Amino acid sequence: MCLGIPGQVVEILDGYHGQLALVTVSGENRKVNIGLLDQDPVGPGDWVIIHMGLAVEKTDEAGAAAALAGLNLMGRGEQP
């Protein structure tokens, strides 16, 4: 099973050919590789789903909220 964690892009970092972004994940800023999203480029304010340091999907704020809600439920061991 693979889990993706939503995060919001803060900025595209200089010096990495547009492949690295600073992304806020649960209140912490992390460097995330956005190279897999070349077909649908991201920018500051966009939401992405992150798996193992790679942004694998672009989403919107509602999608990010739904993903976080699901992760929170799994963490508590409750049924939806």
PDB file with one MODEL, atoms N, CA, C and O in Angstrom:
MODEL        1
ATOM      1  N   MET A   1       0.845  -1.178   0.000  1.00  0.00           N
ATOM      2  CA  MET A   1       0.000   0.000   0.000  1.00  0.00           C
ATOM      3  C   MET A   1       0.884   1.232   0.000  1.00  0.00           C
ATOM      4  O   MET A   1       1.845   1.327   0.764  1.00  0.00           O
ATOM      5  N   CYS A   2       0.551   2.160  -0.853  1.00  0.00           N
ATOM      6  CA  CYS A   2       1.295   3.413  -0.929  1.00  0.00           C
ATOM      7  C   CYS A   2       0.439   4.541  -0.370  1.00  0.00           C
ATOM      8  O   CYS A   2      -0.762   4.617  -0.629  1.00  0.00           O
ATOM      9  N   LEU A   3       1.060   5.392   0.380  1.00  0.00           N
ATOM     10  CA  LEU A   3       0.370   6.542   0.927  1.00  0.00           C
ATOM     11  C   LEU A   3       0.947   7.804   0.335  1.00  0.00           C
ATOM     12  O   LEU A   3       2.163   7.947   0.200  1.00  0.00           O
ATOM     13  N   GLY A   4       0.074   8.710  -0.013  1.00  0.00           N
ATOM     14  CA  GLY A   4       0.490  10.019  -0.471  1.00  0.00           C
ATOM     15  C   GLY A   4       0.040  11.048   0.535  1.00  0.00           C
ATOM     16  O   GLY A   4      -1.063  10.972   1.078  1.00  0.00           O
ATOM     17  N   ILE A   5       0.899  12.004   0.775  1.00  0.00           N
ATOM     18  CA  ILE A   5       0.612  13.053   1.745  1.00  0.00           C
ATOM     19  C   ILE A   5       0.457  14.364   0.986  1.00  0.00           C
ATOM     20  O   ILE A   5       1.307  14.706   0.164  1.00  0.00           O
ATOM     21  N   PRO A   6      -0.625  15.106   1.253  1.00  0.00           N
ATOM     22  CA  PRO A   6      -0.803  16.373   0.547  1.00  0.00           C
ATOM     23  C   PRO A   6       0.079  17.475   1.127  1.00  0.00           C
ATOM     24  O   PRO A   6       0.360  17.510   2.325  1.00  0.00           O
ATOM     25  N   GLY A   7       0.501  18.364   0.251  1.00  0.00           N
ATOM     26  CA  GLY A   7       1.272  19.533   0.666  1.00  0.00           C
ATOM     27  C   GLY A   7       1.008  20.678  -0.291  1.00  0.00           C
ATOM     28  O   GLY A   7       0.573  20.473  -1.424  1.00  0.00           O
ATOM     29  N   GLN A   8       1.277  21.889   0.180  1.00  0.00           N
ATOM     30  CA  GLN A   8       1.055  23.080  -0.648  1.00  0.00           C
ATOM     31  C   GLN A   8       2.396  23.683  -1.033  1.00  0.00           C
ATOM     32  O   GLN A   8       3.254  23.917  -0.183  1.00  0.00           O
ATOM     33  N   VAL A   9       2.564  23.929  -2.318  1.00  0.00           N
ATOM     34  CA  VAL A   9       3.811  24.487  -2.841  1.00  0.00           C
ATOM     35  C   VAL A   9       3.975  25.922  -2.353  1.00  0.00           C
ATOM     36  O   VAL A   9       3.074  26.749  -2.489  1.00  0.00           O
ATOM     37  N   VAL A  10       5.143  26.196  -1.782  1.00  0.00           N
ATOM     38  CA  VAL A  10       5.466  27.546  -1.316  1.00  0.00           C
ATOM     39  C   VAL A  10       6.255  28.291  -2.390  1.00  0.00           C
ATOM     40  O   VAL A  10       5.954  29.439  -2.715  1.00  0.00           O
ATOM     41  N   GLU A  11       7.272  27.618  -2.935  1.00  0.00           N
ATOM     42  CA  GLU A  11       8.070  28.232  -3.991  1.00  0.00           C
ATOM     43  C   GLU A  11       8.808  27.164  -4.778  1.00  0.00           C
ATOM     44  O   GLU A  11       9.061  26.062  -4.291  1.00  0.00           O
ATOM     45  N   ILE A  12       9.147  27.524  -6.014  1.00  0.00           N
ATOM     46  CA  ILE A  12      10.009  26.675  -6.834  1.00  0.00           C
ATOM     47  C   ILE A  12      11.432  27.125  -6.557  1.00  0.00           C
ATOM     48  O   ILE A  12      11.753  28.302  -6.718  1.00  0.00           O
ATOM     49  N   LEU A  13      12.294  26.194  -6.140  1.00  0.00           N
ATOM     50  CA  LEU A  13      13.648  26.556  -5.726  1.00  0.00           C
ATOM     51  C   LEU A  13      14.550  26.798  -6.935  1.00  0.00           C
ATOM     52  O   LEU A  13      14.511  26.053  -7.915  1.00  0.00           O
ATOM     53  N   ASP A  14      15.353  27.840  -6.849  1.00  0.00           N
ATOM     54  CA  ASP A  14      16.303  28.182  -7.905  1.00  0.00           C
ATOM     55  C   ASP A  14      17.437  27.162  -7.952  1.00  0.00           C
ATOM     56  O   ASP A  14      17.806  26.577  -6.933  1.00  0.00           O
ATOM     57  N   GLY A  15      17.980  26.960  -9.147  1.00  0.00           N
ATOM     58  CA  GLY A  15      19.174  26.141  -9.299  1.00  0.00           C
ATOM     59  C   GLY A  15      18.928  24.656  -9.483  1.00  0.00           C
ATOM     60  O   GLY A  15      19.882  23.878  -9.474  1.00  0.00           O
ATOM     61  N   TYR A  16      17.680  24.236  -9.649  1.00  0.00           N
ATOM     62  CA  TYR A  16      17.398  22.806  -9.809  1.00  0.00           C
ATOM     63  C   TYR A  16      16.599  22.542 -11.087  1.00  0.00           C
ATOM     64  O   TYR A  16      15.883  21.545 -11.178  1.00  0.00           O
ATOM     65  N   HIS A  17      16.722  23.434 -12.072  1.00  0.00           N
ATOM     66  CA  HIS A  17      16.037  23.280 -13.366  1.00  0.00           C
ATOM     67  C   HIS A  17      14.528  23.108 -13.205  1.00  0.00           C
ATOM     68  O   HIS A  17      13.895  22.395 -13.984  1.00  0.00           O
ATOM     69  N   GLY A  18      13.950  23.765 -12.191  1.00  0.00           N
ATOM     70  CA  GLY A  18      12.503  23.685 -11.976  1.00  0.00           C
ATOM     71  C   GLY A  18      12.033  22.348 -11.443  1.00  0.00           C
ATOM     72  O   GLY A  18      10.839  22.055 -11.490  1.00  0.00           O
ATOM     73  N   GLN A  19      12.942  21.530 -10.938  1.00  0.00           N
ATOM     74  CA  GLN A  19      12.606  20.181 -10.475  1.00  0.00           C
ATOM     75  C   GLN A  19      12.392  20.071  -8.965  1.00  0.00           C
ATOM     76  O   GLN A  19      11.947  19.031  -8.479  1.00  0.00           O
ATOM     77  N   LEU A  20      12.708  21.143  -8.216  1.00  0.00           N
ATOM     78  CA  LEU A  20      12.618  21.064  -6.758  1.00  0.00           C
ATOM     79  C   LEU A  20      11.797  22.235  -6.234  1.00  0.00           C
ATOM     80  O   LEU A  20      11.981  23.379  -6.650  1.00  0.00           O
ATOM     81  N   ALA A  21      10.885  21.926  -5.307  1.00  0.00           N
ATOM     82  CA  ALA A  21      10.020  22.948  -4.727  1.00  0.00           C
ATOM     83  C   ALA A  21      10.059  22.854  -3.209  1.00  0.00           C
ATOM     84  O   ALA A  21      10.311  21.792  -2.639  1.00  0.00           O
ATOM     85  N   LEU A  22       9.805  23.978  -2.573  1.00  0.00           N
ATOM     86  CA  LEU A  22       9.599  24.005  -1.136  1.00  0.00           C
ATOM     87  C   LEU A  22       8.101  23.847  -0.916  1.00  0.00           C
ATOM     88  O   LEU A  22       7.308  24.634  -1.433  1.00  0.00           O
ATOM     89  N   VAL A  23       7.711  22.831  -0.151  1.00  0.00           N
ATOM     90  CA  VAL A  23       6.299  22.486   0.022  1.00  0.00           C
ATOM     91  C   VAL A  23       5.993  22.396   1.516  1.00  0.00           C
ATOM     92  O   VAL A  23       6.753  21.794   2.276  1.00  0.00           O
ATOM     93  N   THR A  24       4.884  22.995   1.932  1.00  0.00           N
ATOM     94  CA  THR A  24       4.446  22.901   3.324  1.00  0.00           C
ATOM     95  C   THR A  24       3.616  21.641   3.499  1.00  0.00           C
ATOM     96  O   THR A  24       2.593  21.448   2.842  1.00  0.00           O
ATOM     97  N   VAL A  25       4.089  20.781   4.410  1.00  0.00           N
ATOM     98  CA  VAL A  25       3.406  19.529   4.719  1.00  0.00           C
ATOM     99  C   VAL A  25       3.163  19.506   6.226  1.00  0.00           C
ATOM    100  O   VAL A  25       4.110  19.465   7.011  1.00  0.00           O
ATOM    101  N   SER A  26       1.919  19.531   6.616  1.00  0.00           N
ATOM    102  CA  SER A  26       1.545  19.517   8.035  1.00  0.00           C
ATOM    103  C   SER A  26       2.315  20.573   8.832  1.00  0.00           C
ATOM    104  O   SER A  26       2.786  20.305   9.937  1.00  0.00           O
ATOM    105  N   GLY A  27       2.435  21.754   8.269  1.00  0.00           N
ATOM    106  CA  GLY A  27       3.064  22.872   8.970  1.00  0.00           C
ATOM    107  C   GLY A  27       4.571  22.955   8.853  1.00  0.00           C
ATOM    108  O   GLY A  27       5.172  23.908   9.349  1.00  0.00           O
ATOM    109  N   GLU A  28       5.204  21.973   8.204  1.00  0.00           N
ATOM    110  CA  GLU A  28       6.666  21.993   8.028  1.00  0.00           C
ATOM    111  C   GLU A  28       7.005  22.144   6.549  1.00  0.00           C
ATOM    112  O   GLU A  28       6.341  21.562   5.691  1.00  0.00           O
ATOM    113  N   ASN A  29       8.037  22.925   6.257  1.00  0.00           N
ATOM    114  CA  ASN A  29       8.496  23.071   4.876  1.00  0.00           C
ATOM    115  C   ASN A  29       9.480  21.968   4.527  1.00  0.00           C
ATOM    116  O   ASN A  29      10.413  21.685   5.279  1.00  0.00           O
ATOM    117  N   ARG A  30       9.257  21.351   3.375  1.00  0.00           N
ATOM    118  CA  ARG A  30      10.125  20.259   2.906  1.00  0.00           C
ATOM    119  C   ARG A  30      10.471  20.477   1.441  1.00  0.00           C
ATOM    120  O   ARG A  30       9.689  21.054   0.685  1.00  0.00           O
ATOM    121  N   LYS A  31      11.640  20.015   1.052  1.00  0.00           N
ATOM    122  CA  LYS A  31      12.022  20.043  -0.352  1.00  0.00           C
ATOM    123  C   LYS A  31      11.432  18.806  -1.020  1.00  0.00           C
ATOM    124  O   LYS A  31      11.622  17.682  -0.556  1.00  0.00           O
ATOM    125  N   VAL A  32      10.710  19.033  -2.120  1.00  0.00           N
ATOM    126  CA  VAL A  32      10.016  17.954  -2.830  1.00  0.00           C
ATOM    127  C   VAL A  32      10.372  18.036  -4.308  1.00  0.00           C
ATOM    128  O   VAL A  32      10.382  19.117  -4.897  1.00  0.00           O
ATOM    129  N   ASN A  33      10.662  16.891  -4.895  1.00  0.00           N
ATOM    130  CA  ASN A  33      10.933  16.827  -6.331  1.00  0.00           C
ATOM    131  C   ASN A  33       9.611  16.884  -7.085  1.00  0.00           C
ATOM    132  O   ASN A  33       8.731  16.051  -6.864  1.00  0.00           O
ATOM    133  N   ILE A  34       9.467  17.862  -7.975  1.00  0.00           N
ATOM    134  CA  ILE A  34       8.231  18.025  -8.742  1.00  0.00           C
ATOM    135  C   ILE A  34       8.418  17.636 -10.208  1.00  0.00           C
ATOM    136  O   ILE A  34       7.564  17.925 -11.046  1.00  0.00           O
ATOM    137  N   GLY A  35       9.527  16.987 -10.510  1.00  0.00           N
ATOM    138  CA  GLY A  35       9.866  16.644 -11.885  1.00  0.00           C
ATOM    139  C   GLY A  35       8.874  15.730 -12.574  1.00  0.00           C
ATOM    140  O   GLY A  35       8.758  15.766 -13.799  1.00  0.00           O
ATOM    141  N   LEU A  36       8.151  14.904 -11.816  1.00  0.00           N
ATOM    142  CA  LEU A  36       7.171  14.006 -12.430  1.00  0.00           C
ATOM    143  C   LEU A  36       5.949  14.757 -12.943  1.00  0.00           C
ATOM    144  O   LEU A  36       5.147  14.195 -13.689  1.00  0.00           O
ATOM    145  N   LEU A  37       5.798  16.017 -12.554  1.00  0.00           N
ATOM    146  CA  LEU A  37       4.622  16.790 -12.947  1.00  0.00           C
ATOM    147  C   LEU A  37       4.927  17.752 -14.092  1.00  0.00           C
ATOM    148  O   LEU A  37       4.251  18.770 -14.242  1.00  0.00           O
ATOM    149  N   ASP A  38       5.928  17.441 -14.889  1.00  0.00           N
ATOM    150  CA  ASP A  38       6.285  18.305 -16.016  1.00  0.00           C
ATOM    151  C   ASP A  38       5.112  18.539 -16.961  1.00  0.00           C
ATOM    152  O   ASP A  38       5.004  19.615 -17.550  1.00  0.00           O
ATOM    153  N   GLN A  39       4.230  17.549 -17.119  1.00  0.00           N
ATOM    154  CA  GLN A  39       3.081  17.676 -18.021  1.00  0.00           C
ATOM    155  C   GLN A  39       2.021  18.647 -17.476  1.00  0.00           C
ATOM    156  O   GLN A  39       1.250  19.230 -18.238  1.00  0.00           O
ATOM    157  N   ASP A  40       1.999  18.810 -16.152  1.00  0.00           N
ATOM    158  CA  ASP A  40       1.030  19.685 -15.488  1.00  0.00           C
ATOM    159  C   ASP A  40       1.789  20.486 -14.431  1.00  0.00           C
ATOM    160  O   ASP A  40       1.656  20.217 -13.237  1.00  0.00           O
ATOM    161  N   PRO A  41       2.584  21.469 -14.863  1.00  0.00           N
ATOM    162  CA  PRO A  41       3.489  22.181 -13.950  1.00  0.00           C
ATOM    163  C   PRO A  41       2.764  22.804 -12.760  1.00  0.00           C
ATOM    164  O   PRO A  41       1.611  23.224 -12.863  1.00  0.00           O
ATOM    165  N   VAL A  42       3.459  22.851 -11.642  1.00  0.00           N
ATOM    166  CA  VAL A  42       2.917  23.437 -10.419  1.00  0.00           C
ATOM    167  C   VAL A  42       3.636  24.739 -10.104  1.00  0.00           C
ATOM    168  O   VAL A  42       4.739  24.991 -10.590  1.00  0.00           O
ATOM    169  N   GLY A  43       3.001  25.550  -9.295  1.00  0.00           N
ATOM    170  CA  GLY A  43       3.577  26.809  -8.844  1.00  0.00           C
ATOM    171  C   GLY A  43       3.146  27.094  -7.429  1.00  0.00           C
ATOM    172  O   GLY A  43       2.389  26.324  -6.838  1.00  0.00           O
ATOM    173  N   PRO A  44       3.618  28.185  -6.883  1.00  0.00           N
ATOM    174  CA  PRO A  44       3.250  28.546  -5.512  1.00  0.00           C
ATOM    175  C   PRO A  44       1.731  28.588  -5.339  1.00  0.00           C
ATOM    176  O   PRO A  44       1.006  29.144  -6.163  1.00  0.00           O
ATOM    177  N   GLY A  45       1.275  27.983  -4.243  1.00  0.00           N
ATOM    178  CA  GLY A  45      -0.151  27.928  -3.935  1.00  0.00           C
ATOM    179  C   GLY A  45      -0.825  26.649  -4.390  1.00  0.00           C
ATOM    180  O   GLY A  45      -1.904  26.314  -3.900  1.00  0.00           O
ATOM    181  N   ASP A  46      -0.207  25.921  -5.326  1.00  0.00           N
ATOM    182  CA  ASP A  46      -0.792  24.655  -5.791  1.00  0.00           C
ATOM    183  C   ASP A  46      -0.643  23.570  -4.726  1.00  0.00           C
ATOM    184  O   ASP A  46       0.275  23.603  -3.907  1.00  0.00           O
ATOM    185  N   TRP A  47      -1.551  22.625  -4.757  1.00  0.00           N
ATOM    186  CA  TRP A  47      -1.510  21.461  -3.865  1.00  0.00           C
ATOM    187  C   TRP A  47      -1.020  20.246  -4.641  1.00  0.00           C
ATOM    188  O   TRP A  47      -1.384  20.051  -5.800  1.00  0.00           O
ATOM    189  N   VAL A  48      -0.198  19.437  -3.998  1.00  0.00           N
ATOM    190  CA  VAL A  48       0.315  18.217  -4.617  1.00  0.00           C
ATOM    191  C   VAL A  48       0.212  17.060  -3.634  1.00  0.00           C
ATOM    192  O   VAL A  48       0.142  17.259  -2.421  1.00  0.00           O
ATOM    193  N   ILE A  49       0.203  15.848  -4.177  1.00  0.00           N
ATOM    194  CA  ILE A  49       0.262  14.635  -3.367  1.00  0.00           C
ATOM    195  C   ILE A  49       1.695  14.131  -3.456  1.00  0.00           C
ATOM    196  O   ILE A  49       2.233  13.965  -4.551  1.00  0.00           O
ATOM    197  N   ILE A  50       2.315  13.888  -2.298  1.00  0.00           N
ATOM    198  CA  ILE A  50       3.738  13.537  -2.204  1.00  0.00           C
ATOM    199  C   ILE A  50       3.888  12.092  -1.741  1.00  0.00           C
ATOM    200  O   ILE A  50       3.239  11.651  -0.792  1.00  0.00           O
ATOM    201  N   HIS A  51       4.762  11.369  -2.438  1.00  0.00           N
ATOM    202  CA  HIS A  51       5.107  10.012  -2.026  1.00  0.00           C
ATOM    203  C   HIS A  51       6.619   9.866  -2.106  1.00  0.00           C
ATOM    204  O   HIS A  51       7.201  10.011  -3.181  1.00  0.00           O
ATOM    205  N   MET A  52       7.244   9.588  -1.001  1.00  0.00           N
ATOM    206  CA  MET A  52       8.696   9.380  -0.908  1.00  0.00           C
ATOM    207  C   MET A  52       9.494  10.550  -1.497  1.00  0.00           C
ATOM    208  O   MET A  52      10.477  10.342  -2.208  1.00  0.00           O
ATOM    209  N   GLY A  53       9.069  11.760  -1.200  1.00  0.00           N
ATOM    210  CA  GLY A  53       9.800  12.938  -1.647  1.00  0.00           C
ATOM    211  C   GLY A  53       9.510  13.390  -3.060  1.00  0.00           C
ATOM    212  O   GLY A  53      10.093  14.362  -3.540  1.00  0.00           O
ATOM    213  N   LEU A  54       8.604  12.685  -3.733  1.00  0.00           N
ATOM    214  CA  LEU A  54       8.233  13.030  -5.098  1.00  0.00           C
ATOM    215  C   LEU A  54       6.779  13.484  -5.149  1.00  0.00           C
ATOM    216  O   LEU A  54       5.906  12.821  -4.589  1.00  0.00           O
ATOM    217  N   ALA A  55       6.511  14.595  -5.808  1.00  0.00           N
ATOM    218  CA  ALA A  55       5.130  15.001  -6.065  1.00  0.00           C
ATOM    219  C   ALA A  55       4.625  14.120  -7.197  1.00  0.00           C
ATOM    220  O   ALA A  55       5.166  14.159  -8.302  1.00  0.00           O
ATOM    221  N   VAL A  56       3.594  13.327  -6.932  1.00  0.00           N
ATOM    222  CA  VAL A  56       3.116  12.357  -7.917  1.00  0.00           C
ATOM    223  C   VAL A  56       1.803  12.769  -8.562  1.00  0.00           C
ATOM    224  O   VAL A  56       1.390  12.184  -9.563  1.00  0.00           O
ATOM    225  N   GLU A  57       1.146  13.773  -7.993  1.00  0.00           N
ATOM    226  CA  GLU A  57      -0.156  14.177  -8.515  1.00  0.00           C
ATOM    227  C   GLU A  57      -0.445  15.599  -8.071  1.00  0.00           C
ATOM    228  O   GLU A  57      -0.107  15.997  -6.956  1.00  0.00           O
ATOM    229  N   LYS A  58      -1.067  16.353  -8.949  1.00  0.00           N
ATOM    230  CA  LYS A  58      -1.541  17.684  -8.590  1.00  0.00           C
ATOM    231  C   LYS A  58      -2.986  17.535  -8.116  1.00  0.00           C
ATOM    232  O   LYS A  58      -3.746  16.754  -8.689  1.00  0.00           O
ATOM    233  N   THR A  59      -3.365  18.267  -7.089  1.00  0.00           N
ATOM    234  CA  THR A  59      -4.728  18.205  -6.589  1.00  0.00           C
ATOM    235  C   THR A  59      -5.200  19.623  -6.278  1.00  0.00           C
ATOM    236  O   THR A  59      -4.494  20.595  -6.544  1.00  0.00           O
ATOM    237  N   ASP A  60      -6.391  19.728  -5.716  1.00  0.00           N
ATOM    238  CA  ASP A  60      -6.870  21.042  -5.290  1.00  0.00           C
ATOM    239  C   ASP A  60      -7.023  21.022  -3.769  1.00  0.00           C
ATOM    240  O   ASP A  60      -6.756  20.010  -3.120  1.00  0.00           O
ATOM    241  N   GLU A  61      -7.453  22.144  -3.216  1.00  0.00           N
ATOM    242  CA  GLU A  61      -7.544  22.245  -1.757  1.00  0.00           C
ATOM    243  C   GLU A  61      -8.526  21.220  -1.184  1.00  0.00           C
ATOM    244  O   GLU A  61      -8.276  20.655  -0.120  1.00  0.00           O
ATOM    245  N   ALA A  62      -9.640  20.977  -1.880  1.00  0.00           N
ATOM    246  CA  ALA A  62     -10.625  19.994  -1.403  1.00  0.00           C
ATOM    247  C   ALA A  62     -10.036  18.583  -1.425  1.00  0.00           C
ATOM    248  O   ALA A  62     -10.258  17.798  -0.503  1.00  0.00           O
ATOM    249  N   GLY A  63      -9.281  18.265  -2.487  1.00  0.00           N
ATOM    250  CA  GLY A  63      -8.634  16.957  -2.567  1.00  0.00           C
ATOM    251  C   GLY A  63      -7.601  16.779  -1.472  1.00  0.00           C
ATOM    252  O   GLY A  63      -7.481  15.699  -0.895  1.00  0.00           O
ATOM    253  N   ALA A  64      -6.855  17.834  -1.185  1.00  0.00           N
ATOM    254  CA  ALA A  64      -5.854  17.773  -0.114  1.00  0.00           C
ATOM    255  C   ALA A  64      -6.533  17.573   1.239  1.00  0.00           C
ATOM    256  O   ALA A  64      -6.056  16.798   2.068  1.00  0.00           O
ATOM    257  N   ALA A  65      -7.646  18.274   1.462  1.00  0.00           N
ATOM    258  CA  ALA A  65      -8.369  18.139   2.730  1.00  0.00           C
ATOM    259  C   ALA A  65      -8.924  16.717   2.887  1.00  0.00           C
ATOM    260  O   ALA A  65      -8.881  16.153   3.980  1.00  0.00           O
ATOM    261  N   ALA A  66      -9.439  16.143   1.808  1.00  0.00           N
ATOM    262  CA  ALA A  66      -9.973  14.777   1.859  1.00  0.00           C
ATOM    263  C   ALA A  66      -8.856  13.776   2.150  1.00  0.00           C
ATOM    264  O   ALA A  66      -9.044  12.840   2.928  1.00  0.00           O
ATOM    265  N   ALA A  67      -7.694  13.973   1.523  1.00  0.00           N
ATOM    266  CA  ALA A  67      -6.559  13.073   1.767  1.00  0.00           C
ATOM    267  C   ALA A  67      -6.100  13.167   3.221  1.00  0.00           C
ATOM    268  O   ALA A  67      -5.822  12.149   3.854  1.00  0.00           O
ATOM    269  N   LEU A  68      -6.020  14.386   3.748  1.00  0.00           N
ATOM    270  CA  LEU A  68      -5.613  14.559   5.143  1.00  0.00           C
ATOM    271  C   LEU A  68      -6.622  13.919   6.094  1.00  0.00           C
ATOM    272  O   LEU A  68      -6.237  13.295   7.083  1.00  0.00           O
ATOM    273  N   ALA A  69      -7.914  14.073   5.795  1.00  0.00           N
ATOM    274  CA  ALA A  69      -8.945  13.471   6.638  1.00  0.00           C
ATOM    275  C   ALA A  69      -8.798  11.951   6.654  1.00  0.00           C
ATOM    276  O   ALA A  69      -8.923  11.323   7.705  1.00  0.00           O
ATOM    277  N   GLY A  70      -8.534  11.362   5.492  1.00  0.00           N
ATOM    278  CA  GLY A  70      -8.337   9.918   5.424  1.00  0.00           C
ATOM    279  C   GLY A  70      -7.117   9.472   6.208  1.00  0.00           C
ATOM    280  O   GLY A  70      -7.156   8.457   6.903  1.00  0.00           O
ATOM    281  N   LEU A  71      -6.033  10.230   6.096  1.00  0.00           N
ATOM    282  CA  LEU A  71      -4.816   9.885   6.853  1.00  0.00           C
ATOM    283  C   LEU A  71      -5.060  10.006   8.348  1.00  0.00           C
ATOM    284  O   LEU A  71      -4.582   9.183   9.128  1.00  0.00           O
ATOM    285  N   ASN A  72      -5.799  11.027   8.747  1.00  0.00           N
ATOM    286  CA  ASN A  72      -6.109  11.193  10.174  1.00  0.00           C
ATOM    287  C   ASN A  72      -6.942  10.038  10.694  1.00  0.00           C
ATOM    288  O   ASN A  72      -6.710   9.560  11.805  1.00  0.00           O
ATOM    289  N   LEU A  73      -7.917   9.577   9.902  1.00  0.00           N
ATOM    290  CA  LEU A  73      -8.732   8.434  10.309  1.00  0.00           C
ATOM    291  C   LEU A  73      -7.877   7.182  10.466  1.00  0.00           C
ATOM    292  O   LEU A  73      -8.045   6.426  11.422  1.00  0.00           O
ATOM    293  N   MET A  74      -6.954   6.963   9.521  1.00  0.00           N
ATOM    294  CA  MET A  74      -6.093   5.776   9.608  1.00  0.00           C
ATOM    295  C   MET A  74      -5.215   5.850  10.849  1.00  0.00           C
ATOM    296  O   MET A  74      -4.961   4.835  11.498  1.00  0.00           O
ATOM    297  N   GLY A  75      -4.752   7.051  11.176  1.00  0.00           N
ATOM    298  CA  GLY A  75      -3.888   7.218  12.344  1.00  0.00           C
ATOM    299  C   GLY A  75      -4.603   6.958  13.646  1.00  0.00           C
ATOM    300  O   GLY A  75      -3.982   6.566  14.634  1.00  0.00           O
ATOM    301  N   ARG A  76      -5.908   7.175  13.657  1.00  0.00           N
ATOM    302  CA  ARG A  76      -6.671   6.950  14.886  1.00  0.00           C
ATOM    303  C   ARG A  76      -7.283   5.563  14.929  1.00  0.00           C
ATOM    304  O   ARG A  76      -7.779   5.139  15.973  1.00  0.00           O
ATOM    305  N   GLY A  77      -7.257   4.861  13.830  1.00  0.00           N
ATOM    306  CA  GLY A  77      -7.821   3.516  13.801  1.00  0.00           C
ATOM    307  C   GLY A  77      -9.340   3.499  13.850  1.00  0.00           C
ATOM    308  O   GLY A  77      -9.936   2.515  14.289  1.00  0.00           O
ATOM    309  N   GLU A  78      -9.978   4.590  13.397  1.00  0.00           N
ATOM    310  CA  GLU A  78     -11.435   4.660  13.415  1.00  0.00           C
ATOM    311  C   GLU A  78     -12.002   4.254  12.058  1.00  0.00           C
ATOM    312  O   GLU A  78     -11.307   4.314  11.044  1.00  0.00           O
ATOM    313  N   GLN A  79     -13.244   3.851  12.047  1.00  0.00           N
ATOM    314  CA  GLN A  79     -13.946   3.552  10.817  1.00  0.00           C
ATOM    315  C   GLN A  79     -14.528   4.842  10.267  1.00  0.00           C
ATOM    316  O   GLN A  79     -14.982   5.684  11.042  1.00  0.00           O
ATOM    317  N   PRO A  80     -14.528   5.025   8.933  1.00  0.00           N
ATOM    318  CA  PRO A  80     -15.130   6.247   8.371  1.00  0.00           C
ATOM    319  C   PRO A  80     -16.631   6.272   8.559  1.00  0.00           C
ATOM    320  O   PRO A  80     -17.289   7.227   8.145  1.00  0.00           O
TER     321      PRO A  80
ENDMDL
END
